[in-house]
Amino acid sequence: MGLIRKTSAAGGGGGTIVGDLILRPAAWAGSLPDNYLRGGAILSQSTYADLFAQVGVLPDDLLAAPSAVAAAEANTWASVAYGNGVWIAVSNDGTNRVMRSTDDGASWSAVAAAEANSWNSVAYGNGVWIATSSSGTNRSMRSTDDGATWSAVATSENLAWNSVAYGNGVWIAVAQNGTNRVMRSTDDGASWSAVAATEANSWYSVAYGNGVWIATSITGTNRVMRSTDDGATWSAVAATEANSWYSVAYGNGVWIAVSNDGTNRVMRSTDDGASWSAVAAAEATSWYSVAYGAGLWIAVANTGTNRVMRSTNDGASWSAGLAAEANTWKAVAYGAGLWIAVANTGTNQVQRAELISYNSATSFYIPPTTSTDESFEYLVRVTA
């Protein structure tokens, strides 16, 4: 798009000329100068041939800028998941510790939890929603009506159950304390049986992919464990570093885990979790959750300048991205062309980003052009 060179402010309605961009007050957003468009547009290659010749196809810019969304209540939201057209999030506190969205995360409604527990994790599988907690009498709850109502279920032991997931007809949850720090259900979460973990670690995340279960921990000698028999038994695996591995996920033949400390805060496995390699994170901040969807890996953090990072090469490298707000982001998930993240704190405790989909043979995409000062916007010149 030519040389971008900042000039002195110009008066009148034209804004400030910045080479092939215009920087102008966002309050003027109702009208556009001739031959300019806002970023974030999908354009025809033939109609805007001159601009396409300079911009080209940007295959990595597949995610729209995240937007802030109000949560149902100002709770400590800890986990979010998608299933059967519905988004569900659970929290550690508050009056209603479940919230639900049926409009692709654009708005959320409060739902009563089965008990006033500290709900840490929620997941969907086989028509059932399951959540687990670290407090309360019954530390699991279950929904069979897309999260509209929930029933309490006793867990195998009253432990701090940090994560739950579904795969291959089995539900698995992991805990940070207790005698048997794994529990397993083969009846869609109606009942649970105790399973021994490999080590008495603080297990924080569990996931399924390609016939393998992987769990990661924030303490211990071997901070990964692996099961190839649907969670009935587990074997210890060494992590790349003795970091606090808070989240693990599978996608496109690759396992990724993220941590909130250490030198390399990402680790990656391409052999179904049997071994792991260290990867540098985009920033040395507190990464708490990672997920995969539609060719993208996304991780979120609760501190730092850029609290989102993304990978388009199966986790081999990561680039920083801005979050909708500088909140303590705790969990991220993908579903139906959308990325949703929830936060422990902040004004708007949900952020939402849509995937950009277009035919690269006939169209091209102009990424959003933004100003660090939200009172201004950039426009892109599309013709001479």
N, C-alpha and C positions, 0 to 999 in steps of 0.2 A: 504493500500500500504506500510505498514511497517513504521518504525520510520523515520520521516523527520528530518535530522540533517545536518546543514550547515557545510561545511568543507572549508578549504582554497582553493584559486583558483588553478586550475590545468592547466598546459600548454598543448600545442598541440591542436589537433582538437576535443578532447573528451569533452571539456567544463569543468565546475565545477560540481562535483558530489554532489548532495544534497539528500542523502538517495536513495529513489526510483525515484528521479527526476534528470534531468540534467538542469542546468542553463548555457546557452551559448549565445554568441552574436547573435542577430537576423540576422546579415549579413551572417551567415552561413546557413541560412534557406533553401538553395537549396538542401541540403543533410541531411539524417537522419542516426545516428548511428544504428548498428544492434540492434534489439529487442526494439527499442523505437519508439513511435508515438507522434504526437502533441496532446494536449488536444483539446476538441471539437469534438471528433470522436465518431461515432456510431459503435460498434463492436459486433461480434457474441459471444454469451455466450459460445457456444461449442468450437469455435476456440481459444478463450482467456479465458479458464476455470479458470486458476489460478488467473488472474487479476480480473475476475468477482466475484470470491469467496471473494475477499477483498473489491471490490468497491460496488458490489450489484447494485440494481436498484435505481436510484436517481430520484424519481418522481417530486421533486420540481425544479430540474434544467432543465426546459423546454425551456429556453430562451437563445439563443446564445448571445455572447458579442456584444454590439452595435458597429456599424461602423459609422464613420463620412462621411457625404456626403455634397458636396458643394451646396448651394442654388443657384437659378437662378440669384439673385442679393443680395447684402449685405443690405437688408432692415430690418426693425423691424417686423419680422414675428410673428404674434399673434395667429394664429389658423390654424389647419390642420384637414382634414377629408377624409374619403374614401367612394367611391360609384361607382358601376358599372365598376369595373376594373381600376378606375382612382383615384389618390390622388390629392387633391387641398389644397393649403395653401394661406392665405391672410395676408397682412401686413398693418402697420399703415402709411408707407411712401415709398418713392422710385419712380422710373420711371414707372415700371410695378409692380403693387401691388397684382398681382396674380401669382402663379407659379403652374405648373402642371406636374405630372409624370404618364406615362403609362407603365413604366417598374419596377413596384413595388418599387418605391422610390429610385432606383439606380441613376437616373439622373432627372433633373428638367429643364423645359423650361419656359421662361417668357411669361406672358399673360397680355394684357392690361386690367385694371379694367374699369368699366363703367364710373367712375369718380375718381379723385385724392383725395379720402376721406381717413380717418383713419379707415381702415377696421379691425374690431375686432374679427369677428366670421364667420365661414363658416360651412355649413352642407349640407347633401344630403338626399333626400327622394322622392319617387314616380317619379323617372326619372328627377328630377329637383335639381339643385344646387342653394342655397340661401346664400348670405353674407350680413352682417349688419355692419354699421359704426357709429362712434360718431361725424362725421363732414360731411359737404357737403350739396348740394342741395337735392339730392335724396339719402337717407341713407340706401337703400337696392339695391342689384343688383341680377340678376337672370340669370342662364344659363340652356338651354335645349339641349346643344350639348356636354355634358360631360366636361364643363368648358373651351371649346375652345374659346368661345366668351361670352360676358356678356352684359346685357341690364339694364339700370337704372330703378328703381321702387321707387315711392314716399312712404314714411312710414306714419303711422297714425299721428305722431307728429315728429318734428325735434329734437329728443333727442339723448343722447349718448347710442346707442343700443349696449350692450356689448356681448350678446349671442343670438344665434338662434338655434332652433332644430325642428325636425319633429317627429310626432307620430300620428298614428291612423287617417290619412287623414288631419291632422291639422299642421300648422306651428305656432310656438310661439317664440317671441323675448322679451327680458327684457332689461330695461334701468336703468341708475343710477341717472337720473334726470327727471324733468317734472311732468306734472299733472297725466297722465295715463302711468304708467311705464311698462305696458305690451301691446303688440300688437299681433294680431291673424290673420291668413290667412287660408281660406278654399278653395282657388282656386290656390293652389301651388305657392303662393308668388306673384301672379299677382297684388293683392291689399291687403291692410291691414286695420283692424279696431282696434280702441283703446279699451283697457280693463283696469279697475282699479286694481292696485296692493293692497295688504292688508295693506301695510305701505309704507311711502315715503322713502324707504331705497335705498341704492346704490346696486341695483340688478345686479349681475355679471355673473350668470350662470343659465342655464335652461336645463332640460332634461326630457325625457319621458321613462316610463317603466311600464309594467303590468297594463295598464289602468290609470296610475297616472302621472301627471306633477308635478315636483318639481323644485323650484328656490331657490337659495341661494344668500345672500348679504354680503357686507363687513361693513355695518353699520346698526343701528336700534335696536329696542327692541327685536323683533322676527325676526331672520335672516334666517328663512325658510318660504316659502309659498307653498301651495299645492292645486292642482286642480284635481277633479275627474269627471269633466264634459267637458273635452277636452279644458280646458283653458278659458272657458266662465266666470267662477267665481273662486275666490281663498280664502283660509283660512290661517290664521297665525299659525305657529308652532314654538315653542321655539327650538333654537339650544342648543347644550350641553354647549357651552361656547360662550362668546361674541367676537369671533374671526372674522377675515376677511376671510370669506368662499368664495374663488375664483372659486371653481369648484365643480360640482356635477355630478354623473353618476349612471347608473343602470346596474346591471348584475347578473344573476343567483339568482334572488329573493332578492337581497340586494341592498340598496342605500348606496353610499359612497360620502362624501364631504371632501375636504381638504382645509387648510388655510395656511396663511403665518405668523401667529403669534399665541400666546396663549400657554397654558400648554400642552394640547392634541390637536394636529393639524389634527387629523382625527376624523370624526364622522360617525356613522353607523346606518342604520335603517333596521330592518327585518320585519316591519309592514307597508310597502308601504309609508314610510315617515311620519307616524302619530306621531312617537316618535323616539328619537335618543339617542345613547349611545356614550360616549367618548372613543377614542382609541388613544394610544400613537403612534406617527409617528416614523419612523426609526431614524430620527434626527430632532432636533429643528431648521429646516431651512425653507425657504420661498417656500412652496409647492403651485404651481399655477394651476396644471391641473391633472386630474385623469381620467382613462378610464378602461374599462373591455373588455377582449376578451379571448376565448378559455381556460377558467379556471384561468386566471391570472388577477389581478388588478395591474396596473402600474400608478405611479404618478411621476411627474417631478417638479424640483425646479429651481429657478434662482440664488440661492446662496448655500454655504455649501460645505463640503468635498465630500459627496456622493449625487449627484443631481438626483438620481433615487431611488425609493423604490418600492418594489413589495410585493404582498400578494398572497398566494396560498390557504388560508383558508377563502375566502370570506370576506377579510378585517378585520378579528378578530385580526391579528397581522401582522407586516410589517418588512421586512429586507432591509437593505441598499444595493444599487448597484451603480457601477461607471457609469457615463455618458461617451459617446464617447469623449467629450471635456468639459472643465469647463466653459460652456456658460450659458447665462441667458435663460434657457429653459422655454418656456411659454405655450406650448400646446403639448398634446400627444393624439394619436388615434390608434385604431386597425382596421385592415382589411385584409382579405385573408391571414392569417398566418403571418402577419407582424405588428410590432409596429413602428410607425413613430412619432418623436418629432421634433418641430421646436423652434428656439430661436430668441430672440430679437437681440442678439449680438453674436460675436464669429467669428472664422475663417471659420469653416464649420457649417452652421446654421441648418443643418438637421442631425439627428441621426436615424439609422435604425437597427432593430433587428428582426431576424427571429425566429419563434417558432421551437423548436426541436421536431420532431415527429418520434417515433420508436415503434416497437413491443416489449414491455417489457417482453413478454414470451420467446422470442428467442434472443433478443439483449440487450445491455446496453450502457449507454452514459458516456463518460469521459468528465466532464466539462472543459472548457478552462482553461489552466494553464498559468497564466500571471505573469509578473513582473511589479512592479510599475515603473521601469525604462524601457521605451519602446525600448531601444536598446538591450534588452535581451529577451529571450524566455525560457520557461520551456518545457521539454519533459518528457513523462511518460514511465517508463519501463513496457513493456507488457509481457515479459517472464523473467525467471531467468537467 
